[in-house]
Amino acid sequence: MNRLLGACALLSLLAGCASTDTIDPHGYDQTGVASYYGAKHHGKRTASGEPFNQNSLTAAHRQLPFGTRVKVTNLKNDESVVVRINDRGPHTRGRLIDVSREAAEQLGMLRSGTARVRVQALD
């Protein structure tokens, strides 16, 4: 019984230490570098639990809550697309957002692989 109580206390302590690193999307407006991910990840589970579909308009962001819709604008060509956050990333330092292949195509960044973008949360 003491072991069970100790284990419960330890789990409660660990749960209290876990942080939710999500931020309030209201007014979110940032500029940075976007990259994209596609075929290599197609069908694999995203951090939100849904399968990744390279042909959908989705994206990975480190802190925006899952389900947040953001407008991503390529600053070089002024092309934009609205995507839904359903994954965590990018895992490469210096990147702001990873978009799906379809979103990257609409942004005109397939050839370069990355683009300087503006990311704005939609209310």
Biopython code that builds the backbone (N, CA, C, O; Angstrom):
import numpy as np
from Bio.PDB.StructureBuilder import StructureBuilder

atoms = [
    (1, "MET", "N", (0.817, -1.190, 0.000)),
    (1, "MET", "CA", (0.000, 0.000, 0.000)),
    (1, "MET", "C", (0.870, 1.266, 0.000)),
    (1, "MET", "O", (0.569, 2.242, -0.689)),
    (2, "ASN", "N", (1.937, 1.229, 0.776)),
    (2, "ASN", "CA", (2.842, 2.380, 0.811)),
    (2, "ASN", "C", (3.484, 2.623, -0.546)),
    (2, "ASN", "O", (3.677, 3.766, -0.959)),
    (3, "ARG", "N", (3.813, 1.531, -1.238)),
    (3, "ARG", "CA", (4.401, 1.680, -2.578)),
    (3, "ARG", "C", (3.409, 2.325, -3.541)),
    (3, "ARG", "O", (3.778, 3.172, -4.355)),
    (4, "LEU", "N", (2.166, 1.921, -3.440)),
    (4, "LEU", "CA", (1.131, 2.489, -4.299)),
    (4, "LEU", "C", (0.961, 3.978, -4.021)),
    (4, "LEU", "O", (0.873, 4.778, -4.953)),
    (5, "LEU", "N", (0.915, 4.350, -2.758)),
    (5, "LEU", "CA", (0.791, 5.765, -2.404)),
    (5, "LEU", "C", (2.011, 6.554, -2.864)),
    (5, "LEU", "O", (1.885, 7.682, -3.340)),
    (6, "GLY", "N", (3.183, 5.961, -2.720)),
    (6, "GLY", "CA", (4.418, 6.616, -3.167)),
    (6, "GLY", "C", (4.422, 6.818, -4.672)),
    (6, "GLY", "O", (4.818, 7.873, -5.169)),
    (7, "ALA", "N", (3.978, 5.797, -5.392)),
    (7, "ALA", "CA", (3.925, 5.895, -6.854)),
    (7, "ALA", "C", (2.929, 6.971, -7.285)),
    (7, "ALA", "O", (3.196, 7.736, -8.211)),
    (8, "CYS", "N", (1.780, 7.025, -6.609)),
    (8, "CYS", "CA", (0.784, 8.052, -6.931)),
    (8, "CYS", "C", (1.326, 9.453, -6.650)),
    (8, "CYS", "O", (1.109, 10.382, -7.428)),
    (9, "ALA", "N", (2.031, 9.589, -5.530)),
    (9, "ALA", "CA", (2.609, 10.888, -5.189)),
    (9, "ALA", "C", (3.645, 11.305, -6.224)),
    (9, "ALA", "O", (3.693, 12.467, -6.627)),
    (10, "LEU", "N", (4.469, 10.362, -6.653)),
    (10, "LEU", "CA", (5.493, 10.645, -7.660)),
    (10, "LEU", "C", (4.847, 11.054, -8.986)),
    (10, "LEU", "O", (5.281, 12.020, -9.613)),
    (11, "LEU", "N", (3.832, 10.336, -9.406)),
    (11, "LEU", "CA", (3.139, 10.676, -10.654)),
    (11, "LEU", "C", (2.477, 12.046, -10.566)),
    (11, "LEU", "O", (2.492, 12.805, -11.535)),
    (12, "SER", "N", (1.900, 12.366, -9.417)),
    (12, "SER", "CA", (1.294, 13.691, -9.242)),
    (12, "SER", "C", (2.341, 14.785, -9.332)),
    (12, "SER", "O", (2.103, 15.834, -9.931)),
    (13, "LEU", "N", (3.495, 14.543, -8.740)),
    (13, "LEU", "CA", (4.579, 15.514, -8.792)),
    (13, "LEU", "C", (5.063, 15.713, -10.220)),
    (13, "LEU", "O", (5.271, 16.845, -10.658)),
    (14, "LEU", "N", (5.240, 14.618, -10.943)),
    (14, "LEU", "CA", (5.690, 14.711, -12.334)),
    (14, "LEU", "C", (4.651, 15.408, -13.200)),
    (14, "LEU", "O", (5.011, 16.204, -14.067)),
    (15, "ALA", "N", (3.388, 15.129, -12.987)),
    (15, "ALA", "CA", (2.330, 15.783, -13.765)),
    (15, "ALA", "C", (2.313, 17.280, -13.485)),
    (15, "ALA", "O", (2.056, 18.075, -14.389)),
    (16, "GLY", "N", (2.581, 17.665, -12.263)),
    (16, "GLY", "CA", (2.630, 19.078, -11.917)),
    (16, "GLY", "C", (3.801, 19.783, -12.556)),
    (16, "GLY", "O", (3.732, 20.983, -12.822)),
    (17, "CYS", "N", (4.884, 19.054, -12.811)),
    (17, "CYS", "CA", (6.074, 19.640, -13.430)),
    (17, "CYS", "C", (5.928, 19.766, -14.943)),
    (17, "CYS", "O", (6.598, 20.580, -15.578)),
    (18, "ALA", "N", (5.051, 18.957, -15.505)),
    (18, "ALA", "CA", (4.865, 19.015, -16.954)),
    (18, "ALA", "C", (4.216, 20.345, -17.313)),
    (18, "ALA", "O", (3.257, 20.781, -16.676)),
    (19, "SER", "N", (4.749, 20.964, -18.324)),
    (19, "SER", "CA", (4.191, 22.254, -18.709)),
    (19, "SER", "C", (3.526, 22.148, -20.063)),
    (19, "SER", "O", (3.941, 21.375, -20.927)),
    (20, "THR", "N", (2.504, 22.930, -20.224)),
    (20, "THR", "CA", (1.894, 23.033, -21.540)),
    (20, "THR", "C", (2.493, 24.282, -22.163)),
    (20, "THR", "O", (2.242, 25.400, -21.713)),
    (21, "ASP", "N", (3.260, 24.083, -23.166)),
    (21, "ASP", "CA", (3.995, 25.180, -23.777)),
    (21, "ASP", "C", (3.182, 25.917, -24.834)),
    (21, "ASP", "O", (3.734, 26.704, -25.603)),
    (22, "THR", "N", (1.884, 25.671, -24.877)),
    (22, "THR", "CA", (1.089, 26.370, -25.889)),
    (22, "THR", "C", (0.895, 27.829, -25.485)),
    (22, "THR", "O", (0.907, 28.180, -24.305)),
    (23, "ILE", "N", (0.719, 28.649, -26.490)),
    (23, "ILE", "CA", (0.531, 30.079, -26.272)),
    (23, "ILE", "C", (-0.852, 30.485, -26.751)),
    (23, "ILE", "O", (-1.500, 29.754, -27.500)),
    (24, "ASP", "N", (-1.295, 31.640, -26.321)),
    (24, "ASP", "CA", (-2.576, 32.179, -26.758)),
    (24, "ASP", "C", (-2.421, 32.653, -28.211)),
    (24, "ASP", "O", (-1.599, 33.527, -28.488)),
    (25, "PRO", "N", (-3.194, 32.091, -29.128)),
    (25, "PRO", "CA", (-3.031, 32.471, -30.532)),
    (25, "PRO", "C", (-3.592, 33.847, -30.880)),
    (25, "PRO", "O", (-3.298, 34.387, -31.946)),
    (26, "HIS", "N", (-4.402, 34.419, -29.980)),
    (26, "HIS", "CA", (-5.032, 35.716, -30.274)),
    (26, "HIS", "C", (-3.968, 36.773, -30.544)),
    (26, "HIS", "O", (-3.129, 37.055, -29.689)),
    (27, "GLY", "N", (-4.010, 37.351, -31.731)),
    (27, "GLY", "CA", (-3.056, 38.393, -32.093)),
    (27, "GLY", "C", (-1.688, 37.884, -32.525)),
    (27, "GLY", "O", (-0.779, 38.682, -32.756)),
    (28, "TYR", "N", (-1.527, 36.564, -32.637)),
    (28, "TYR", "CA", (-0.229, 36.020, -33.031)),
    (28, "TYR", "C", (0.124, 36.486, -34.443)),
    (28, "TYR", "O", (-0.664, 36.311, -35.372)),
    (29, "ASP", "N", (1.297, 37.073, -34.602)),
    (29, "ASP", "CA", (1.759, 37.591, -35.887)),
    (29, "ASP", "C", (3.288, 37.597, -35.848)),
    (29, "ASP", "O", (3.898, 38.478, -35.242)),
    (30, "GLN", "N", (3.895, 36.613, -36.494)),
    (30, "GLN", "CA", (5.347, 36.467, -36.464)),
    (30, "GLN", "C", (5.902, 36.281, -37.871)),
    (30, "GLN", "O", (5.217, 35.795, -38.771)),
    (31, "THR", "N", (7.147, 36.676, -38.035)),
    (31, "THR", "CA", (7.859, 36.484, -39.300)),
    (31, "THR", "C", (9.040, 35.571, -39.037)),
    (31, "THR", "O", (9.729, 35.701, -38.025)),
    (32, "GLY", "N", (9.268, 34.639, -39.964)),
    (32, "GLY", "CA", (10.372, 33.705, -39.810)),
    (32, "GLY", "C", (10.500, 32.819, -41.029)),
    (32, "GLY", "O", (9.976, 33.135, -42.097)),
    (33, "VAL", "N", (11.197, 31.712, -40.867)),
    (33, "VAL", "CA", (11.450, 30.791, -41.970)),
    (33, "VAL", "C", (10.516, 29.585, -41.871)),
    (33, "VAL", "O", (10.366, 28.975, -40.812)),
    (34, "ALA", "N", (9.899, 29.265, -42.998)),
    (34, "ALA", "CA", (9.057, 28.080, -43.103)),
    (34, "ALA", "C", (9.784, 27.024, -43.914)),
    (34, "ALA", "O", (10.557, 27.331, -44.822)),
    (35, "SER", "N", (9.519, 25.783, -43.569)),
    (35, "SER", "CA", (9.977, 24.652, -44.377)),
    (35, "SER", "C", (8.753, 23.763, -44.578)),
    (35, "SER", "O", (7.673, 24.067, -44.070)),
    (36, "TYR", "N", (8.916, 22.677, -45.311)),
    (36, "TYR", "CA", (7.768, 21.786, -45.500)),
    (36, "TYR", "C", (8.190, 20.341, -45.348)),
    (36, "TYR", "O", (9.361, 19.990, -45.492)),
    (37, "TYR", "N", (7.204, 19.513, -45.055)),
    (37, "TYR", "CA", (7.437, 18.081, -44.987)),
    (37, "TYR", "C", (6.363, 17.360, -45.770)),
    (37, "TYR", "O", (5.217, 17.804, -45.841)),
    (38, "GLY", "N", (6.751, 16.235, -46.359)),
    (38, "GLY", "CA", (5.850, 15.569, -47.284)),
    (38, "GLY", "C", (5.882, 14.066, -47.222)),
    (38, "GLY", "O", (5.555, 13.471, -46.195)),
    (39, "ALA", "N", (6.279, 13.443, -48.326)),
    (39, "ALA", "CA", (6.146, 12.000, -48.540)),
    (39, "ALA", "C", (6.766, 11.153, -47.435)),
    (39, "ALA", "O", (6.205, 10.123, -47.062)),
    (40, "LYS", "N", (7.893, 11.562, -46.916)),
    (40, "LYS", "CA", (8.586, 10.778, -45.876)),
    (40, "LYS", "C", (7.715, 10.612, -44.625)),
    (40, "LYS", "O", (7.823, 9.606, -43.924)),
    (41, "HIS", "N", (6.867, 11.579, -44.349)),
    (41, "HIS", "CA", (6.036, 11.567, -43.145)),
    (41, "HIS", "C", (4.578, 11.219, -43.423)),
    (41, "HIS", "O", (3.790, 11.060, -42.491)),
    (42, "HIS", "N", (4.215, 11.100, -44.697)),
    (42, "HIS", "CA", (2.826, 10.847, -45.082)),
    (42, "HIS", "C", (2.300, 9.587, -44.391)),
    (42, "HIS", "O", (2.912, 8.522, -44.464)),
    (43, "GLY", "N", (1.151, 9.732, -43.719)),
    (43, "GLY", "CA", (0.510, 8.598, -43.051)),
    (43, "GLY", "C", (0.960, 8.386, -41.614)),
    (43, "GLY", "O", (0.295, 7.669, -40.866)),
    (44, "LYS", "N", (2.069, 8.988, -41.209)),
    (44, "LYS", "CA", (2.539, 8.839, -39.828)),
    (44, "LYS", "C", (1.697, 9.716, -38.907)),
    (44, "LYS", "O", (1.120, 10.713, -39.341)),
    (45, "ARG", "N", (1.635, 9.344, -37.656)),
    (45, "ARG", "CA", (0.850, 10.097, -36.680)),
    (45, "ARG", "C", (1.511, 11.435, -36.354)),
    (45, "ARG", "O", (2.723, 11.522, -36.159)),
    (46, "THR", "N", (0.684, 12.465, -36.301)),
    (46, "THR", "CA", (1.156, 13.780, -35.876)),
    (46, "THR", "C", (1.066, 13.849, -34.351)),
    (46, "THR", "O", (0.526, 12.945, -33.714)),
    (47, "ALA", "N", (1.591, 14.909, -33.780)),
    (47, "ALA", "CA", (1.527, 15.087, -32.329)),
    (47, "ALA", "C", (0.085, 15.194, -31.832)),
    (47, "ALA", "O", (-0.193, 14.885, -30.674)),
    (48, "SER", "N", (-0.824, 15.626, -32.690)),
    (48, "SER", "CA", (-2.233, 15.729, -32.293)),
    (48, "SER", "C", (-2.937, 14.375, -32.351)),
    (48, "SER", "O", (-4.067, 14.240, -31.883)),
    (49, "GLY", "N", (-2.273, 13.379, -32.923)),
    (49, "GLY", "CA", (-2.845, 12.040, -33.000)),
    (49, "GLY", "C", (-3.422, 11.679, -34.353)),
    (49, "GLY", "O", (-3.683, 10.506, -34.621)),
    (50, "GLU", "N", (-3.624, 12.658, -35.201)),
    (50, "GLU", "CA", (-4.176, 12.349, -36.516)),
    (50, "GLU", "C", (-3.051, 11.992, -37.491)),
    (50, "GLU", "O", (-1.918, 12.438, -37.316)),
    (51, "PRO", "N", (-3.354, 11.195, -38.510)),
    (51, "PRO", "CA", (-2.322, 10.866, -39.496)),
    (51, "PRO", "C", (-1.950, 12.097, -40.325)),
    (51, "PRO", "O", (-2.811, 12.904, -40.673)),
    (52, "PHE", "N", (-0.674, 12.230, -40.634)),
    (52, "PHE", "CA", (-0.226, 13.326, -41.478)),
    (52, "PHE", "C", (-0.619, 13.048, -42.917)),
    (52, "PHE", "O", (-0.424, 11.942, -43.420)),
    (53, "ASN", "N", (-1.170, 14.049, -43.574)),
    (53, "ASN", "CA", (-1.549, 13.952, -44.977)),
    (53, "ASN", "C", (-0.841, 15.087, -45.709)),
    (53, "ASN", "O", (-1.171, 16.258, -45.523)),
    (54, "GLN", "N", (0.127, 14.733, -46.536)),
    (54, "GLN", "CA", (0.899, 15.763, -47.248)),
    (54, "GLN", "C", (0.050, 16.578, -48.214)),
    (54, "GLN", "O", (0.468, 17.647, -48.658)),
    (55, "ASN", "N", (-1.139, 16.081, -48.543)),
    (55, "ASN", "CA", (-2.022, 16.764, -49.488)),
    (55, "ASN", "C", (-3.061, 17.650, -48.813)),
    (55, "ASN", "O", (-3.895, 18.252, -49.490)),
    (56, "SER", "N", (-3.021, 17.736, -47.491)),
    (56, "SER", "CA", (-3.953, 18.609, -46.782)),
    (56, "SER", "C", (-3.256, 19.912, -46.410)),
    (56, "SER", "O", (-2.035, 20.024, -46.517)),
    (57, "LEU", "N", (-4.025, 20.878, -45.980)),
    (57, "LEU", "CA", (-3.469, 22.180, -45.616)),
    (57, "LEU", "C", (-3.283, 22.236, -44.102)),
    (57, "LEU", "O", (-4.105, 22.792, -43.374)),
    (58, "THR", "N", (-2.182, 21.646, -43.652)),
    (58, "THR", "CA", (-1.866, 21.571, -42.230)),
    (58, "THR", "C", (-0.435, 22.030, -42.004)),
    (58, "THR", "O", (0.330, 22.231, -42.947)),
    (59, "ALA", "N", (-0.090, 22.192, -40.727)),
    (59, "ALA", "CA", (1.255, 22.660, -40.393)),
    (59, "ALA", "C", (1.646, 22.227, -38.988)),
    (59, "ALA", "O", (0.809, 21.845, -38.170)),
    (60, "ALA", "N", (2.946, 22.302, -38.739)),
    (60, "ALA", "CA", (3.502, 22.039, -37.410)),
    (60, "ALA", "C", (4.046, 23.348, -36.855)),
    (60, "ALA", "O", (4.732, 24.099, -37.549)),
    (61, "HIS", "N", (3.729, 23.604, -35.598)),
    (61, "HIS", "CA", (4.227, 24.791, -34.902)),
    (61, "HIS", "C", (4.585, 24.365, -33.484)),
    (61, "HIS", "O", (3.930, 23.496, -32.909)),
    (62, "ARG", "N", (5.614, 24.969, -32.926)),
    (62, "ARG", "CA", (6.068, 24.575, -31.594)),
    (62, "ARG", "C", (5.078, 24.912, -30.488)),
    (62, "ARG", "O", (4.962, 24.155, -29.525)),
    (63, "GLN", "N", (4.362, 26.029, -30.599)),
    (63, "GLN", "CA", (3.577, 26.495, -29.459)),
    (63, "GLN", "C", (2.104, 26.793, -29.709)),
    (63, "GLN", "O", (1.323, 26.822, -28.758)),
    (64, "LEU", "N", (1.707, 27.009, -30.928)),
    (64, "LEU", "CA", (0.291, 27.312, -31.172)),
    (64, "LEU", "C", (-0.559, 26.075, -30.887)),
    (64, "LEU", "O", (-0.151, 24.961, -31.215)),
    (65, "PRO", "N", (-1.728, 26.254, -30.283)),
    (65, "PRO", "CA", (-2.590, 25.106, -29.960)),
    (65, "PRO", "C", (-3.046, 24.355, -31.220)),
    (65, "PRO", "O", (-3.223, 24.945, -32.286)),
    (66, "PHE", "N", (-3.228, 23.051, -31.065)),
    (66, "PHE", "CA", (-3.769, 22.257, -32.167)),
    (66, "PHE", "C", (-5.131, 22.824, -32.562)),
    (66, "PHE", "O", (-5.923, 23.221, -31.707)),
    (67, "GLY", "N", (-5.385, 22.855, -33.846)),
    (67, "GLY", "CA", (-6.650, 23.364, -34.356)),
    (67, "GLY", "C", (-6.596, 24.837, -34.735)),
    (67, "GLY", "O", (-7.494, 25.335, -35.414)),
    (68, "THR", "N", (-5.548, 25.542, -34.301)),
    (68, "THR", "CA", (-5.433, 26.951, -34.653)),
    (68, "THR", "C", (-5.250, 27.078, -36.157)),
    (68, "THR", "O", (-4.436, 26.378, -36.760)),
    (69, "ARG", "N", (-6.013, 27.976, -36.747)),
    (69, "ARG", "CA", (-5.869, 28.254, -38.181)),
    (69, "ARG", "C", (-5.011, 29.499, -38.332)),
    (69, "ARG", "O", (-5.248, 30.520, -37.686)),
    (70, "VAL", "N", (-4.007, 29.393, -39.198)),
    (70, "VAL", "CA", (-3.102, 30.516, -39.426)),
    (70, "VAL", "C", (-2.972, 30.790, -40.913)),
    (70, "VAL", "O", (-3.046, 29.884, -41.743)),
    (71, "LYS", "N", (-2.778, 32.053, -41.226)),
    (71, "LYS", "CA", (-2.493, 32.461, -42.596)),
    (71, "LYS", "C", (-0.983, 32.562, -42.713)),
    (71, "LYS", "O", (-0.339, 33.275, -41.945)),
    (72, "VAL", "N", (-0.422, 31.842, -43.679)),
    (72, "VAL", "CA", (1.016, 31.860, -43.931)),
    (72, "VAL", "C", (1.233, 32.561, -45.263)),
    (72, "VAL", "O", (0.664, 32.163, -46.280)),
    (73, "THR", "N", (2.057, 33.608, -45.258)),
    (73, "THR", "CA", (2.322, 34.388, -46.463)),
    (73, "THR", "C", (3.798, 34.325, -46.801)),
    (73, "THR", "O", (4.648, 34.643, -45.969)),
    (74, "ASN", "N", (4.103, 33.913, -48.027)),
    (74, "ASN", "CA", (5.474, 33.903, -48.528)),
    (74, "ASN", "C", (5.847, 35.355, -48.828)),
    (74, "ASN", "O", (5.228, 35.997, -49.676)),
    (75, "LEU", "N", (6.853, 35.866, -48.133)),
    (75, "LEU", "CA", (7.209, 37.278, -48.273)),
    (75, "LEU", "C", (7.912, 37.599, -49.589)),
    (75, "LEU", "O", (8.006, 38.765, -49.974)),
    (76, "LYS", "N", (8.404, 36.577, -50.277)),
    (76, "LYS", "CA", (9.092, 36.803, -51.552)),
    (76, "LYS", "C", (8.106, 37.003, -52.707)),
    (76, "LYS", "O", (8.332, 37.834, -53.586)),
    (77, "ASN", "N", (7.000, 36.225, -52.697)),
    (77, "ASN", "CA", (6.067, 36.291, -53.825)),
    (77, "ASN", "C", (4.643, 36.712, -53.433)),
    (77, "ASN", "O", (3.764, 36.814, -54.289)),
    (78, "ASP", "N", (4.427, 36.951, -52.154)),
    (78, "ASP", "CA", (3.137, 37.389, -51.612)),
    (78, "ASP", "C", (2.020, 36.348, -51.745)),
    (78, "ASP", "O", (0.844, 36.681, -51.596)),
    (79, "GLU", "N", (2.378, 35.099, -52.022)),
    (79, "GLU", "CA", (1.389, 34.013, -52.045)),
    (79, "GLU", "C", (1.060, 33.640, -50.608)),
    (79, "GLU", "O", (1.938, 33.650, -49.745)),
    (80, "SER", "N", (-0.214, 33.306, -50.345)),
    (80, "SER", "CA", (-0.586, 32.923, -48.989)),
    (80, "SER", "C", (-1.530, 31.733, -49.001)),
    (80, "SER", "O", (-2.167, 31.424, -50.008)),
    (81, "VAL", "N", (-1.603, 31.069, -47.842)),
    (81, "VAL", "CA", (-2.453, 29.901, -47.673)),
    (81, "VAL", "C", (-2.871, 29.848, -46.205)),
    (81, "VAL", "O", (-2.126, 30.275, -45.324)),
    (82, "VAL", "N", (-4.065, 29.322, -45.952)),
    (82, "VAL", "CA", (-4.530, 29.123, -44.581)),
    (82, "VAL", "C", (-4.341, 27.650, -44.238)),
    (82, "VAL", "O", (-4.803, 26.770, -44.963)),
    (83, "VAL", "N", (-3.658, 27.393, -43.126)),
    (83, "VAL", "CA", (-3.402, 26.028, -42.673)),
    (83, "VAL", "C", (-3.894, 25.859, -41.239)),
    (83, "VAL", "O", (-4.087, 26.832, -40.509)),
    (84, "ARG", "N", (-4.091, 24.604, -40.858)),
    (84, "ARG", "CA", (-4.511, 24.266, -39.498)),
    (84, "ARG", "C", (-3.341, 23.600, -38.790)),
    (84, "ARG", "O", (-2.716, 22.694, -39.341)),
    (85, "ILE", "N", (-3.042, 24.041, -37.575)),
    (85, "ILE", "CA", (-1.951, 23.448, -36.797)),
    (85, "ILE", "C", (-2.407, 22.100, -36.250)),
    (85, "ILE", "O", (-3.396, 22.019, -35.522)),
    (86, "ASN", "N", (-1.675, 21.034, -36.609)),
    (86, "ASN", "CA", (-2.017, 19.703, -36.111)),
    (86, "ASN", "C", (-0.787, 18.910, -35.683)),
    (86, "ASN", "O", (-0.888, 17.716, -35.399)),
    (87, "ASP", "N", (0.375, 19.566, -35.633)),
    (87, "ASP", "CA", (1.598, 18.854, -35.280)),
    (87, "ASP", "C", (2.548, 19.794, -34.557)),
    (87, "ASP", "O", (2.351, 21.010, -34.564)),
    (88, "ARG", "N", (3.569, 19.238, -33.937)),
    (88, "ARG", "CA", (4.608, 20.014, -33.270)),
    (88, "ARG", "C", (5.867, 20.010, -34.118)),
    (88, "ARG", "O", (6.208, 19.003, -34.737)),
    (89, "GLY", "N", (6.531, 21.109, -34.141)),
    (89, "GLY", "CA", (7.734, 21.286, -34.922)),
    (89, "GLY", "C", (7.815, 22.755, -35.278)),
    (89, "GLY", "O", (7.026, 23.546, -34.762)),
    (90, "PRO", "N", (8.702, 23.137, -36.106)),
    (90, "PRO", "CA", (9.764, 22.360, -36.741)),
    (90, "PRO", "C", (10.837, 21.958, -35.728)),
    (90, "PRO", "O", (10.996, 22.568, -34.671)),
    (91, "HIS", "N", (11.548, 20.927, -36.092)),
    (91, "HIS", "CA", (12.597, 20.421, -35.217)),
    (91, "HIS", "C", (13.966, 20.914, -35.657)),
    (91, "HIS", "O", (14.986, 20.461, -35.138)),
    (92, "THR", "N", (13.994, 21.820, -36.594)),
    (92, "THR", "CA", (15.242, 22.441, -37.050)),
    (92, "THR", "C", (15.323, 23.844, -36.470)),
    (92, "THR", "O", (14.394, 24.641, -36.605)),
    (93, "ARG", "N", (16.418, 24.128, -35.840)),
    (93, "ARG", "CA", (16.618, 25.441, -35.210)),
    (93, "ARG", "C", (16.496, 26.558, -36.252)),
    (93, "ARG", "O", (16.947, 26.421, -37.389)),
    (94, "GLY", "N", (15.882, 27.653, -35.837)),
    (94, "GLY", "CA", (15.761, 28.807, -36.721)),
    (94, "GLY", "C", (14.554, 28.791, -37.630)),
    (94, "GLY", "O", (14.365, 29.719, -38.417)),
    (95, "ARG", "N", (13.727, 27.755, -37.541)),
    (95, "ARG", "CA", (12.516, 27.677, -38.357)),
    (95, "ARG", "C", (11.297, 27.998, -37.505)),
    (95, "ARG", "O", (11.243, 27.651, -36.325)),
    (96, "LEU", "N", (10.327, 28.656, -38.108)),
    (96, "LEU", "CA", (9.121, 29.064, -37.403)),
    (96, "LEU", "C", (7.984, 28.064, -37.553)),
    (96, "LEU", "O", (7.254, 27.803, -36.597)),
    (97, "ILE", "N", (7.832, 27.505, -38.750)),
    (97, "ILE", "CA", (6.695, 26.641, -39.043)),
    (97, "ILE", "C", (7.083, 25.638, -40.121)),
    (97, "ILE", "O", (7.878, 25.940, -41.011)),
    (98, "ASP", "N", (6.513, 24.448, -40.028)),
    (98, "ASP", "CA", (6.623, 23.431, -41.082)),
    (98, "ASP", "C", (5.243, 23.270, -41.680)),
    (98, "ASP", "O", (4.285, 22.990, -40.959)),
    (99, "VAL", "N", (5.124, 23.442, -42.975)),
    (99, "VAL", "CA", (3.830, 23.284, -43.637)),
    (99, "VAL", "C", (3.810, 21.990, -44.431)),
    (99, "VAL", "O", (4.857, 21.428, -44.752)),
    (100, "SER", "N", (2.614, 21.527, -44.741)),
    (100, "SER", "CA", (2.473, 20.324, -45.560)),
    (100, "SER", "C", (2.957, 20.603, -46.984)),
    (100, "SER", "O", (3.137, 21.756, -47.376)),
    (101, "ARG", "N", (3.162, 19.544, -47.739)),
    (101, "ARG", "CA", (3.615, 19.702, -49.125)),
    (101, "ARG", "C", (2.623, 20.527, -49.937)),
    (101, "ARG", "O", (3.019, 21.390, -50.720)),
    (102, "GLU", "N", (1.338, 20.260, -49.749)),
    (102, "GLU", "CA", (0.305, 21.002, -50.484)),
    (102, "GLU", "C", (0.369, 22.491, -50.164)),
    (102, "GLU", "O", (0.266, 23.324, -51.064)),
    (103, "ALA", "N", (0.539, 22.829, -48.892)),
    (103, "ALA", "CA", (0.653, 24.236, -48.510)),
    (103, "ALA", "C", (1.910, 24.853, -49.114)),
    (103, "ALA", "O", (1.887, 25.991, -49.581)),
    (104, "ALA", "N", (3.005, 24.097, -49.103)),
    (104, "ALA", "CA", (4.257, 24.591, -49.688)),
    (104, "ALA", "C", (4.096, 24.850, -51.178)),
    (104, "ALA", "O", (4.638, 25.819, -51.709)),
    (105, "GLU", "N", (3.354, 23.986, -51.846)),
    (105, "GLU", "CA", (3.110, 24.188, -53.276)),
    (105, "GLU", "C", (2.328, 25.484, -53.508)),
    (105, "GLU", "O", (2.658, 26.262, -54.403)),
    (106, "GLN", "N", (1.301, 25.707, -52.706)),
    (106, "GLN", "CA", (0.503, 26.923, -52.859)),
    (106, "GLN", "C", (1.305, 28.175, -52.509)),
    (106, "GLN", "O", (1.027, 29.260, -53.020)),
    (107, "LEU", "N", (2.295, 28.020, -51.639)),
    (107, "LEU", "CA", (3.156, 29.152, -51.272)),
    (107, "LEU", "C", (4.289, 29.375, -52.271)),
    (107, "LEU", "O", (5.005, 30.373, -52.190)),
    (108, "GLY", "N", (4.451, 28.446, -53.211)),
    (108, "GLY", "CA", (5.509, 28.567, -54.211)),
    (108, "GLY", "C", (6.898, 28.328, -53.641)),
    (108, "GLY", "O", (7.861, 28.976, -54.053)),
    (109, "MET", "N", (7.008, 27.393, -52.688)),
    (109, "MET", "CA", (8.302, 27.151, -52.061)),
    (109, "MET", "C", (8.796, 25.715, -52.201)),
    (109, "MET", "O", (9.727, 25.312, -51.503)),
    (110, "LEU", "N", (8.184, 24.938, -53.092)),
    (110, "LEU", "CA", (8.617, 23.550, -53.269)),
    (110, "LEU", "C", (10.059, 23.463, -53.758)),
    (110, "LEU", "O", (10.837, 22.653, -53.254)),
    (111, "ARG", "N", (10.407, 24.264, -54.704)),
    (111, "ARG", "CA", (11.751, 24.199, -55.297)),
    (111, "ARG", "C", (12.835, 24.594, -54.281)),
    (111, "ARG", "O", (13.866, 23.930, -54.179)),
    (112, "SER", "N", (12.597, 25.664, -53.543)),
    (112, "SER", "CA", (13.600, 26.157, -52.590)),
    (112, "SER", "C", (13.607, 25.354, -51.289)),
    (112, "SER", "O", (14.646, 25.231, -50.641)),
    (113, "GLY", "N", (12.452, 24.809, -50.904)),
    (113, "GLY", "CA", (12.373, 24.029, -49.675)),
    (113, "GLY", "C", (12.103, 24.861, -48.431)),
    (113, "GLY", "O", (11.562, 24.356, -47.448)),
    (114, "THR", "N", (12.473, 26.113, -48.470)),
    (114, "THR", "CA", (12.211, 27.028, -47.360)),
    (114, "THR", "C", (11.800, 28.379, -47.934)),
    (114, "THR", "O", (12.041, 28.678, -49.104)),
    (115, "ALA", "N", (11.180, 29.180, -47.087)),
    (115, "ALA", "CA", (10.794, 30.534, -47.501)),
    (115, "ALA", "C", (10.652, 31.402, -46.266)),
    (115, "ALA", "O", (10.304, 30.924, -45.187)),
    (116, "ARG", "N", (10.922, 32.652, -46.438)),
    (116, "ARG", "CA", (10.675, 33.626, -45.380)),
    (116, "ARG", "C", (9.191, 33.944, -45.420)),
    (116, "ARG", "O", (8.663, 34.330, -46.463)),
    (117, "VAL", "N", (8.509, 33.781, -44.276)),
    (117, "VAL", "CA", (7.065, 33.894, -44.233)),
    (117, "VAL", "C", (6.584, 34.750, -43.063)),
    (117, "VAL", "O", (7.309, 35.015, -42.104)),
    (118, "ARG", "N", (5.342, 35.162, -43.189)),
    (118, "ARG", "CA", (4.628, 35.805, -42.092)),
    (118, "ARG", "C", (3.520, 34.845, -41.686)),
    (118, "ARG", "O", (2.792, 34.339, -42.540)),
    (119, "VAL", "N", (3.389, 34.590, -40.389)),
    (119, "VAL", "CA", (2.375, 33.672, -39.860)),
    (119, "VAL", "C", (1.443, 34.487, -38.965)),
    (119, "VAL", "O", (1.876, 35.090, -37.983)),
    (120, "GLN", "N", (0.157, 34.494, -39.320)),
    (120, "GLN", "CA", (-0.844, 35.249, -38.584)),
    (120, "GLN", "C", (-1.983, 34.325, -38.167)),
    (120, "GLN", "O", (-2.598, 33.675, -39.011)),
    (121, "ALA", "N", (-2.262, 34.267, -36.879)),
    (121, "ALA", "CA", (-3.390, 33.472, -36.382)),
    (121, "ALA", "C", (-4.690, 34.145, -36.801)),
    (121, "ALA", "O", (-4.808, 35.370, -36.772)),
    (122, "LEU", "N", (-5.654, 33.334, -37.187)),
    (122, "LEU", "CA", (-6.965, 33.836, -37.574)),
    (122, "LEU", "C", (-7.924, 33.662, -36.409)),
    (122, "LEU", "O", (-7.912, 32.622, -35.751)),
    (123, "ASP", "N", (-8.749, 34.656, -36.146)),
    (123, "ASP", "CA", (-9.728, 34.582, -35.053)),
    (123, "ASP", "C", (-10.961, 33.850, -35.498)),
    (123, "ASP", "O", (-11.898, 33.686, -34.717)),
]
sb = StructureBuilder()
sb.init_structure("model")
sb.init_model(0)
sb.init_chain("A")
sb.init_seg("    ")
for serial, (resi, resn, name, xyz) in enumerate(atoms, 1):
    if name == "N":
        sb.init_residue(resn, " ", resi, " ")
    sb.init_atom(name, np.array(xyz, "f"), 0.0, 1.0, " ", f" {name:<3s}", serial, name[0])
structure = sb.get_structure()
